[in-house]
């Protein structure tokens, strides 16, 4: 066996990327392309793959370390001495896939300008991709290469090399993998679309792709020198806001949102909550209204399974599990921890685990697994205020429930007006999956559950 130093390969235009997970330990046997460590950039997570099969000899990084292209990750005893490929070296500009030398950066094939796909690329057939040697249109008429976009594209080193070999600009390819990762099939599908003339020209600056074809032909974003009008201060966005901002923009544009508003009478439930907290004061677990809402959400999702689903092309994936996400406010921005298997837990267990997740969120210690797998989300602003809002759906979910501050209101009981504690509900839903009647029935049933949780066991 021969020792190979595995280094961080071409990860795009990123520096000092945190290591969030070490997936192997000394002595582990790995196959070629197995993930060794996971990094988290401002854009998304990415894996450092094994360059060949072998045994992990030693590890040079730990969770929390910051690495860049060329940083040592681990030492691997590669199977087949002398035959194992070396890790991809760092070429000038961080884009080389050939041996690093001053000339290699100049001679390596650069991304060729190609028309934008404008669609979420579907997996391609196993057939070999079309050669880029005969472009669909003259290069002079093609849009300029988005070099920064190519570097920032969410793709593995092997896919980056594959794209360069085909002359594909990754900035114009839509990923179909986890978290929008571009996989080899996406590049192949993009090439086939270009060669068949199906791909649309790239939209103007500031445009974004739309699922199902076409682009948003928007005018460029305005460039303003704000300092001309008065004193200003520039403050960088937090890492969380950068990550969530891109997702929110995509979800708002790609999903046809409709919001259904309703109210729930929580007078009796609030009295029960106060009583339970008094009786269990020594336990240290404080039951919140959100814990009750998670249990009610499980019952409502059972009654209306289309809300516990995700779109997969032209198919609807109906989930048989109940993982409920809840928005947590942190000093650095909003995050959504997921309470797994909420159907299997009681209110006290849910309240306890929610408190632990909220604490991890505020301390910036949530792991990727803590925020994945959600079926339905609840965003509660009740502790702050407001009467209603339109929450943005957390793709690939199809609905999200917004909760505002409860207030005492006079409610007619058939004989007289009585003071009742009313909770505003705002249900945003994907109109491609859910129609208005279903949304109204869902919120009405959810309100009935909060008014009398005994309905949840029926």
N, C-alpha and C positions, 0 to 999 in steps of 0.2 A: 504494500500500500504506500502511497505517496501523500505527503501532507500538503494541503491547499489552504492558503489564507483566503477566507471568504470575506469580501469587502462589500460595502454598500454600493450597488451598481448605479446605473443611470436612473435617477428618480425624478428627473425633471428639474425645474428651476427652484429647488428647495434647499435650504441650509438649516443646520441645527434642528433637525426633526426629532421629536421625542420618541424613544422606544416605549411602547405601551404594553408589549407582551413578548416574552421569550418563550418560544414554543418547543424548544428542545433542551436537553441537558447532556453533560458529558457522558459518553457511552451509548447514546441513542444512535440507532441506525436509520438513515434517511435515504430516500430515493431522489433522483434528479428532479428538480423543480418543486420539491417539497418546501413548504414555508418554514423558515428558520426563526425569524423574528418579525414582529409587526410594528410598523412605524405609523405615526399619525401626523399628517401635515395639516396646514390650514384648509386644505381642500377635502381630504378624505384619508382613510387608512390604506396602507399598502404593505405588502409582504416582501421580504428579502428571500429569494428562492435559493435552494441548494444548486450549485453549478453541476454537481454529479452525485451519483450514489456514493455512500461511504458511511463512516462512523464519526460522530462528533468527538473531537479530542479535547478541546477546551473552548470556553466562551469568553469573549472579551467585553461584552456589554451586559447591562442589567436594566431592568425596568426603571424609567426615569432618565436614563442617559440620553444625551442629544448627539446625533450623528449627522454626517453629511456624506455626499458621494465620495467613496474612497476610504471611509472609516472602516477599521477592522471589526468584523462581527464575531467570527469564530474561526477555529482551525479545524479542518476536516481531513480525516484519513480517507482518501478517495479509493474506491474499489477499482482495481485494474491499474496497477502502477504504470505511470507514463502515458496512459490513455485518457486520463481524466482531463477535461477542459479546464483552463484557468478561469477564475472569475472575470467578468467583463471589466476591463480597465477603464479608467477615467480619461476620456479624450477631452481635448480643449472644448470648452463650452458646455461640457457635461452631456454631450449628445453622441459621442462616438461609440460604435459597436465594433470597430477594428482596433488593432494594436495601437496604443497611444504613442504618437510621435507628432512633431510639429506639422508634418505634412498630412497626417491622417485626417485631421479635421477638415483640411481643404479638399481632400480627394474623396472623403466619405460621401455617399449619396445623401443629399439633403431632401427634405420633404418637398415633393412636387405639388404645386397648386392644383387642387382638384375641386370640382363643384361640391357644395354641401349637400349632405343627404337629406336633412330636414325631417328625418323620421327616426324613430327608435329602431336600430338595426336588429332584424330578426336573425337567428342563427342561420348560417349559410350551409348549403349542402356540402358533402365531403369533396366535391369536385375541386380541382385546382383553380385558384383565382385567375382571373384574366390578367394578362401581362399589361403593365402600364406603358409598354413601348409604343403603343399606338393610341395616343390620347384622343378623347372624344372631341376635343376642340383645341385649336392652336394655343400654345402656352401664352402667347401675347394677349389673348382675350380672357385668360383665367384670372381670378382674383388673386391678390398678393397673399403669400404664405403668412400665416399668423404664427411667427416664431415663438412668441411668448406663450401662445395657446398650445403649441405643440409641446413645449417643455412642461407646461402645467397639466397636461392631459393625464387623467387617472388611468394609467396602464402599467403593466409589468414590464421589466426590462426586455423580456423576450418578445413581447408584442410591439414594443417600440422599435426593436431591430427589424421585426417582420414588416412593420409599416415603412421604415426607411428603405428596406430592400425593394418594396413595391412602389416607392415614391408617393406614399399616402400621407397627407397632412392630418395628424391625429386631432388637430383642433377642429376639423370638420367631420369627425366621426362621433356618433352618439353611442355610448356604451350600454350594453344590455346586462352586464354583470352586476354583482352586489355593489351597492352604493354608486352605481353608474360606471363601474369599472369597464374599460374597453377591453374586450377579449378578441382573440384572433378571428373568430367568426364575424365579428363586427367589421373588421378591416376587410375581410373577404367580401362581405355583403356590400360594403361601400364601393369597392372596386367594381363589382358586377353592376351596380347601379350606374356608376359613371360610364362604364363601357357600353351599357345598353341605352344610355341617354336618359335614364329615368331620374337621375339626381338633379335637383334644382340648383341654380347658381347661388352662391353665398349671398345672404342678405346684407343690407347695409350695416355699418357699425351700429352696435347697440341692439341688433336683432337677435332673436332667440328662436330655436327650433320648436315646432309644434307637433305633437303626436298626431299621426294620421296623415302627414304630408304637409308641405307648404312651410312658409316661414313667416315670422312677424316682421314685415317690412317697415320698421320704425325709423324715424329720422334720428340722427346721432344725438347722444346725450349732451345737453348744453354745457359748454365750458365757460365758467364764470370766475373772474378774479374777485372773490368776495372781499378781499382787503381793500379794494377800491371804494367800497361803500361804508367801511367802518372797521374797528378792531376785530380781529378773529383769532381763534386758537385752534390748531390742528391736533386732533387726538385720534390715535389709531384704534380701530375696532378691536375688541377682544377676540381671542381665537374662537370662542364659542359663538360669538355673533357672526364671524366670518363664515363658519361652518353652517350655522342655522340659516343665515341670510340667503345663501345660495339655494338651500332646500326650500325655503319659504317662497322665494321668487318663482322657482320652478313649479311648485305645487299650485300657487295662485294662478299662474298662466295656463298650466296644463289641465287642471281639474275644473270643470264647470260647477262652481260653488252655488248652493242655495242655502239660506239659513231660515230655519223654523224657530219661532219664538213661542214660549209658553211659560207658565208659572206653576210651581208646586207648593201645596200647603204643607209646611214642615213644622207646624205648631206642636203636634204631639211627638214628632220625632226629635225635635230639639229638647223637649222636656225629658224624653227617655235618655238622650245623650248626656244631659246634665246629671241625671240620676245615676247612670252607669259610672260616670267619672267620680262621683262622690263615693259610691259603694266600693270602687276599686282604686281609691286614691293611693293606697300603699303599694300597688303593683307598679306604679311608675309609668303605666301606659295610659296615654290620654286619647280617648276616642274622639275623632273629629267627624264633622259632617261628611267630609270627603270619603271616609271609610265606609259609611252607609251608602254613599252614592256609587262606590265601586261594586258593592254587593247588589245594588239595584240595577247597575249596568249589566252585570252578568245575567240576571233574570230577564232583562229586556232583550239582550242579545240572543238568549235562548228562544224567546218568543218571536223575534224578528231576525232570522239567521242571515239575511242579506246584509245586515249591518256588520256582521262578523265575517267579512269577506274581503277579497282583493281582486282587482282586475288583472288578468294575465292574457293579454291580447284580446281575443274575442270570447274568452272563457272567464267564468267567475269562480274563484277558488273559495269554497266555503270551509271555514276553519272549525275544528272540533275542540279547540282549546280556547281558554279565556285569559289572555294576558292584557291587563288594562294599564295604559300609560297615564301618568298624571304630570302636569306641568309644574316644575319647581323653579322658583325664582332664586337666582344666585347673584352675588355681586358682579359676576362677569357676563351674565345673560341668562336666558331661559334654556333649561334642559328638560327632557322628558324621560324620567326613569320609568321602567315598566314593572308592574306588580304581576309576577308570573303565577299562573294557576289560581287566579282569584276565586274560582268556583269551588276550590277545595279548602278554603280557609274561612274562618269566622271573622267577625268584625274586629275583635281584639287582636288577632294575629295580623290582619291586614293593617290595622293602625300602627302596630309595633314595627312591622317591616317598612311601612311608609315613612315612619320617623327615621329609621336607620338609613333608608335611601336618600331622604331629604338632607340628612346630615352629611352623607358622602357627597351629595351634589354641591352643597355650600362649600365643602372643603376641597372641591375639585378632584375627588377621588373615585368618581364613577368610572367603571370600566365599560368597554364596548358591550359586553354581555348584559350589563344593567340597563341598556337603552335599546335593546334589539328585541324583535319578536312581538311587538305590540299588535293587538287586534283593534283596539278602540281607545281613544284618548279623552281625558277630561281636563279642561283648563279652568281652574277655579280662581276668580278674582274677588271672591266674597269677602276676604279679609281686608281688601283695599277699598272697594266701592264700585259704583257704576250700576246701571240698570239693564244693559244689554250690550252685546258686541258680536262681531262675526269672526269666530276663530278660523284659522286656516287649517285645512285637513292635512294630517301628517301621513303623506304617501308612504307605503302603498295601502294605508287604511282608506276606508270610504266614508268615514264620518268622524266627527269630533264634537264633544259636548262642552259648551262654555257655560260657566256658572257665575252669576254676579251676586251682589250683596243682598241678603234677605232684608225684608222690611215689613213692619206691621201695617196691614191694610184692612179697611172695613170690607168684609165679604158677606154677601147675602146668603143666609142659610135656609131660606124658604119662608122664614117668619120675620126675621130682623137682620140688621147688619151686625156682625160680630167681629171683633178684632182677631185677625189671624196672621201668623208669620208666613209670608209668601217669598218663595225663592225663584228668581228669574232664571230661565233656562234658554240657551241659544244653541241650537243643533245645526251645525253646518254639515252638508252631505253632498256626495258626488252624484250629480243628477244623471250621469250615465248609468248608474246602478240603482239609484233610489228615486222614486217619484214623490211628489208632494204629499199624496195621501198616506203613503207608508211613513214618511217623516212625521206627519201629524199624529198618526197612530202611535208611533214610537214615543214621542214626547208626552203624549197623553198617558200612555201606560207607565212611563218612567215617573211621571208626576203622581200617578195613583200608588205606585210602589213606595215613594217617599212619604205619602200621606198615611200609608198603612203597610209596613213592611211584611206583615203576615201574608200579603198577596204573593210574596216572592217564593213561598213554599208550596203554593197551589199549582 
